[in-house]
C-alpha cells in the first residue's frame, strides 16, 4: 500500500499537473480537466461534470481558496476520504515520481507487499482501458487487485452469455454501452433504466450455466484474505451485474456485501436500487432506510450520499403510493443539497400528486431555474398550472416540454386533455394522434381521440377510433362510449338538438323541479350526495369497513401534544398517510395516491386550516367514519367512539356537547361545503359544558337541517348506483342510465342522476314545471307501469259494463 509520503507526493504531482495558472488552487475549469483526464473511458456530460464539481466544492468548502479553487491540502483530503484512488489516477495520467521523490519508501513498499490492500505496482494497461465509470468514480472504486481479476472473469462470463442469447434471439434491447450515470446520478433508480433495459432470458440452460459459474466467482470473493477484500469483491461483482441489467444476480452480491459490512451505506443503497428496479418497492424502502440509518450514524463520511439516499427513499415510497411521506424525503434532499434539481422536480411532482398545486408550482419552477432543459419538470409544471386554472401558461409549458423531447408521452397526452377542456377538439385529436405514434397501444389516448373527434364533428372518424380502442381493451367504459355515440347518431338523424350548433340541453332553476312520491330524492340533496359518493368512489373508503377505524383507535399509540394549551392526539400528515395505507391496504399504489389526494384536498384542508401539518387524529377518524363501509348505526357509533377517544373526553362515557357540535359542523363543512363553511364561523366561543350520550349524538347527527341527514340519500346511492335500466338513455347527455332513473311524468323523458342533480332537461321539453319520479331499478318502473295500466283498465271498463 502507498505510504502517506508517497501518496502525498503523487497527489502533489497530480495537483501541479492541473494547476495551469500556478496560483496554488484548482478552479472549476482545472478540476473538470482533472476529472476527465483520470477517467479516460468515461464520456461525462456537462451536467455530470457540474454535479461532480458542485459536490467537491461543497463537501470540501474549507479547502476552497476564493477564486483560486481547491488547494493542494483539499485535493489530498479528497483522496484520504476515499473520493478517488491516487495510485490509479497517477498511473492513468502517465506520471512518474522522480528518484528523490521515491526516497524513503522502501519500508512502506515492503509493508505493502504483505498488505491485503492493493499495493503500488502499476496497473496493467488493459485495466485502465476498460475501467467503467463506477470503478473510477470517487468512493466507489475497486480497492484490491484480486477484485480486478474477479471483474475480468465476470465480464468474460457475461460476454459469453450475451453471445449465446443473442445468437438464439433471446436477448432483447441489448445496449452494451449502458453504464451507471456518473457521480451525480449513478446511484439512483433512473427512468433511463426502463428505456434501455436489457431483458435476459433467465429460464434456459445457458443462463443456468452462467449462474453456476457466477457462484464460483462469489466463492472466490468469500475466500479472500480479509473481510474487507471479500466486501470489495462482492460489491464489484454486484456493480458489473447491475450495469448489465442482471438485477436479480446483482442483488445477491449486494446482500452478501451487507452481511460482510452491515454498517456500510453502499451495499444497502445498491440493494435498494436493485429491489426498486425489480418492482419490489416495499423491500427497496427497507434497504434505503437501513442505508439512511447507517449514513446518519457514520457522520460526515457519508454526507455526500445522504441527499441521494433521501431521493431514492422517496422514489421507493412513491412506488408504494406513499406520496406525502416521499415529499418529506425530497424536501430533506433539497435542504442537504440545494442544487439538487432532481429532488426539487420530484418534490414538485409529488406535491402535485396530492393536490397541493401552489407548492408544486414553486418547487418545479425552482428545478427549472436550475436546469432549464428539464422536460419532465416543464410537463409537471404545466399540469399544476392547468389544475390552478392558468391554462395559457400551462400550454406554453407543455409545448416547452414537447420542444425539448418531441416524444414526451405525458406532455402530449396532458396537452390533449387541456385542449379538450378548452373545447379545442381538433388540436386535442392531433395531440392524441402523436401519443399513439409513440405508444401505439395507449388505449386511453385512443378513446380520448375518439371523443375529441366527436367534439370536432368528425363522427365517422370517431367511430373508427373507438373501434381501434376496443381492439386494445375490453373495458366497460369503452362499450358505454360506443352506446353514447350511437345515441348521438340517432339524435342527429331525428334532428333533436345536440348536433352542430344546436343546444343539447337547457338548465332549469331548482324551484321548477318537483318530486312525485316520498321516495323521489330532492334535486339539491342528490347533488350533495353525488358529490360525497364521488369522493367515496375515488378513495374507495366505502370498501373499508368502519370496524377498521375502531381497530386503529384501539391499536394506535399517539403521544399527547398541547398545541394552543388544549391536549390533543395529533400526528403529522406523513404518519396519517401510513394509517390510511393500512385502512386501504387493498388498493394498488396508483389508486392509493388518488385516494390520498382526494382526502388531502377535501378533508385535511379543512381539519388543518392553520396549515401546521399536524392533525387531530380522533376528529379525523370521526369525520371518515360516515363514508366508510358498514351499517349506518355502526358508522355513527364509531364516529362517537372516535370523539370519545380524544383527550378532552378521555375517561368519560359521554362526549361534550361542544365537541359534538364542532364535529357536526366540521362534517358539514367537509361534505356539504356550500352550507357548512358559513356554519364553521358560528362555533367559536361556545362554552357549553354539558355532555351528550350516543342516543343524543345520533339525533344531532340525523337532523336533516343542522346535522348530516344527507346520509340517508348517500346510502340509497351506495346500494343502487350501479343499477342499469335496459335500453334507457339520459335525454340530455345520451349516456345509458346507471343508478336511479328520473322520469318526467308529463313529457315522459328520463334523466340520469347527474343531469337531474344539475337541472338539465332536453331543449324540446320546455315546461313551466317539471315533475319527476325516481326509479331505483327497472323492476320498480315495470311494477309502476303495471299498476298504472291496472288502474286505467278498471276505469275504462266501468262505462262499458253499464
Secondary structure, 3 states (H helix, E strand, C coil): CCCHHHHHHHHHHHHHHHCCCCCCCECHHHHHHHHHHCCCCCCCCHHHHHHHHHHHHHHCHHHEEHHHEECHHHHHHHHHCCCCCHHHHHHHCCCCCCHHHHCCCHHHHHHHHCCCCCCCCCCCHHHHHCCCHHHHCCCCCCCCHHHHHHHHHHHHHHHHHHHHHHHHCCCECCCCCCCCCCCCCCCCCCHHHHHHCCECCCCCHHHHHHHHHHHHHHHHHHCCCCHHHHHHHHHHHHHHHHHCCCHHHHHHHHHHHHHHCCCCHHHHHHHHHHHHHCCCHHHHHHHHHHHHHHHHHCHHHHHHHHHHHHHHHHHHHHHCCCHHHHHHHHHHHHHHCCCCHHHHHHHHHHHHHCCCHHHHHHHHHHHHHHCCCCHHHHHHHHHHHHHCCCHHHHHHHHHHHHHHCCCCHHHHHHHHHHHHHHCCHHHHHHHHHHHHHHCCCCHHHHHHHHHHHHHCCCHHHHHHHHHHHHHHCCCHHHHHHHHHHHHHHHHHHHCCCCCCCCCCCEECCHHHEEECCCCCCCHHHHHHHHHHHHHHHHHCHHHCECHHHHHHHHHCCCCCECHHHCCECEEEHHHHHHHHHHHCCCCCHHHHHHHHHHHHHHHHHHHCCCCCCEEEHHHHHHHHHCCCECCHHHHHHHHHHHHHHCCCCCCCCCEEHHHHHHHHHHHHHHHCHHHHHHHHCCCCCCCCCCEECHHHHHHHHHCCCCCCCCHHHHHHHHHHCCCEEEEEECCCCCCEEECCEEEECCCCCEECHHHHHHCEECCCCCCCCEEEEEECCHHHHHHHHHHHHHHHHHHHHHHHHC
